[in-house]
Structures are given as C-alpha cells and as structure tokens.
Amino acid sequence: MARPAKRVSPDTLGGRIRAARQSLRLSLADVADGRYSTSLISQIERNRVEPSPESLRFLAERLNLPLDDLMVLVQQQRESEAEANRYKENEEKLNHALRLLESKHVKAALDMVKTINIEHAPPSLRWRLYALKGQCFFSMREFVEAQRQFFQAAALRPERLPTEQVYEATLLHLHLAATCRELGHLDLANDHYETVLKLMQPETPIHYVAEAHWGIALVSFERADSHRDDEQWAVESEQLKYRALRHAENARTLYRSIGDEINESLLSCEIALIYQGLGRLDEARACLREVLERWQPRVAAAVPAGKNTLEERRQKREANVVAAAAAYLASLELQCQQYEVALEYVRQAHEAARKSYTLRRAEAYLIEGQILEAMEQERGAAPGGQSGAERAFRAAIEELKPTHRMAALIHAHDLLGRHLLKRGRIKEGEYELDVARALAQTRRQWQEPLAITDEL
C-alpha cells in the first residue's frame, strides 16, 4: 500500500507547485517532460531541494505560474531555512551552556550565552536564554542582575509549554523565588514558589517540589518575624508560623521519600526553629538533639577529601547539618539562660563549621557573641575594653565581608554596635550602627529596579 504524501503548506514554494500540478491534472512525469527526473520534481514539491534558476523558469512555464511569485517563495524558503538553522545552532549553544553550568563552569556558561543575540532569537528560545543567564548570575550571587534576567524570562515564558520545557520553567520560578527572597521581597518570593507548585506534573522531580515547600516555609517564617506590636499582627504571625511548619513538614516528607537524608535533617532544623518561634521549646530541643546525635559522629570520623570532589562536597554538606543543629541548640539554650550549655553547643558548632560553609562559621560567632554578652551583663562586667562578645562579633564580620551575605553582615554590625553602646564606647558603637544602616540602604537600592520589572 502506497504511503500517503506528507502535507506541504500551499504557502510554500513546493506547495504552490504541487497545487498547480494537481489543478492541471498532471503527473510528475508530465511535468518533468523528460527534461528533469520525476524524483527532482517530487523533492522540489516537498521543499527538500531548491530549484535552480533554469528549472524554476521551466516549472513556471509548464504550470502557468508567474515566475516572480515563485522567486519570492524561493527567497522566503531560504530565509525560513536560515532561521531554522540559527534556531538549531542557538539551541545547541543553550544546551552546551546548561551542561557547563551543571558542571560548575559558570563563567564559561555565561560566555557561551553571550555569543547569542537574544533579542533576535524566537520567543520560544528567548525566555530560556534569559533564564539561563539568570541562573549564571544567581550562581555568582549577583542577585540584582539575576533578578532582571529572571523577570525577562518569566515575562516571555509562554503559558502553554512543551512537556520537556516545563522542567526549565519550574527551575526558572524556583530561582526567581530564591532571588526575591535574597533581596527581601518575601511576597514575590512566595508567589513564585506557589507557581512552582502549580506547574507540578507527575514527571516533575520531587526535589523541586520539596524545594518549593521549603521556600514557602522560609518565607512564611521570615514574614512572621516582622516586628509589629498590634494584637492583630500577633494572630497573623502565629498563623504564618503554622503555615511555615506545614510546608516544612511537607518538604521533609518529600526529601525522606527520595532518600535525601541531608536535606531531610536540615528541614528538621528548620522545623525546630519554627517550634522555638511558637514557644514549643521542648519539641525544638528534641528535634535538634536527634539531628545532632545522628550526624555528629559521622562528621567527626570523616577523613578530609580532596578539593572539589563529590566526597568533599558531601562532607561539607554533612558538616553543615551539624553546625546548624548545634548553633540552633545554642540559641535555644541562650533563650533559656542556660549559658554554659549554650557555650558547649557553640563549641560543637565551631568545630563543624570549620569543615562547612562561611555562613555557618559566621553564625557560630554571632551566637557565641550573644551568649557572652548575656553572661557579661549577668555578671556585671566592667565597661570599656574589648570583651569576648566583641571579639566574636568582629570575627563574624570578617567571615562575612568577602561574601554577598548582606543580611547577615547587617545583622553582625548591628549586634556589634549595640554591644559597644552597652559597654559605654559610644563613638565606636554609633559607627558600627551607621555601617549597618548604610548596608541596609544599599540593600534597599538593590530592590528599586522592581518598580519597573514588576510591570513586565
């Protein structure tokens, strides 16, 4: 049985020639008239071959078609093929850049994207290129530029997507949410985490869904900590904390289902913080102790791995869990005025943080400083001179200075400034508070472009 002919649009050169031939009830052999092969005529009709000027003139005469019209269609076909080739080339560059980004070659990925003229790329490719640029800037912790790129991508993203692009759209909104959170736009961050849950499909990676729930938990808890004194806010704050708890528990369950023990334990630390915020201190303490008992022996026994290996990254993540749990326990015991117990947990946090990340090292110093300050106040330490608390706060600042952790750095300068004021060192204390205010103003300036990009 003969295979049915593939449909060719009548608006193309081949479609126009085929329609004219069929209208005149001519066979391929009739048109070829012995001058050309029927195979060539067939391929021209299917837009597989571009006719030479001579064969195009021959076809125009045989089929009573205006030659000028056919020449226009030839040019359109050339442009269409060139556009298809450019799309294929740009998509190959996009996929190459994605592979570079996944292998941590961020600068190389960004340089690859910069070789593409994004403004002239078709919309179906353009949003993906903006999203990739945003991911590169996000990886470099350049959040303002990352946010600009992500907003461009979100504005251009089609409502209906091919199945294979839903994955990229999910990642776009996860990154955009995280960027908004870094820049202090909690409502926007929440909206994009919610978008991820709406994009969820059976084939959506579970860790993406878990990350969205985790993000909503973090944002809700941060919003609950906003300082307002009215009674209505107290009710709203508690509701936000329970919302944070619900999403954190969802995220922990999802990570447990895929065997991701590290993120499961980090979620337990987050849940403990929420318990503490709700005044459920015993539950918070039990949760954190369980995490510490589970991971501390493993981290203590770990043999240092080589730089930039998978094993080294795994060890850092495990140490991160221990540092977080110990630091949060120290904060909890500080709240309960159990200072010696709190200092023991700080010691454990420092030990793990040395094997972990900068933020954990700074966090341990900040909590240590707050504990020492409370102890000094209780004992009535004499004003003046450098205290242990001051040394801890300054150590945290030194850790944070080379990073983009603006919120943590502002907090560290604020704690140091207030401590110095309590010690009677007014001029130095005011200076540190001025630094905190200046950094906070800089952070607010980062947020100003949103007034424009929100309209996209």
Secondary structure as UniProt FT lines:
FT   TURN            10..11
FT   HELIX           13..23
FT   TURN            24..25
FT   HELIX           28..32
FT   TURN            33..35
FT   HELIX           38..45
FT   TURN            46..47
FT   HELIX           53..62
FT   TURN            63..64
FT   HELIX           67..102
FT   TURN            103..104
FT   HELIX           106..114
FT   HELIX           118..120
FT   HELIX           123..139
FT   TURN            140..141
FT   HELIX           143..156
FT   HELIX           163..182
FT   TURN            183..184
FT   HELIX           186..199
FT   TURN            202..203
FT   HELIX           206..224
FT   HELIX           231..257
FT   TURN            258..259
FT   HELIX           261..277
FT   TURN            278..279
FT   HELIX           281..301
FT   TURN            307..308
FT   HELIX           310..335
FT   TURN            336..337
FT   HELIX           339..353
FT   TURN            354..355
FT   HELIX           358..379
FT   HELIX           388..400
FT   TURN            401..402
FT   HELIX           406..422
FT   TURN            423..424
FT   HELIX           426..447
FT   TURN            448..449
FT   HELIX           450..453
FT   TURN            454..455
//
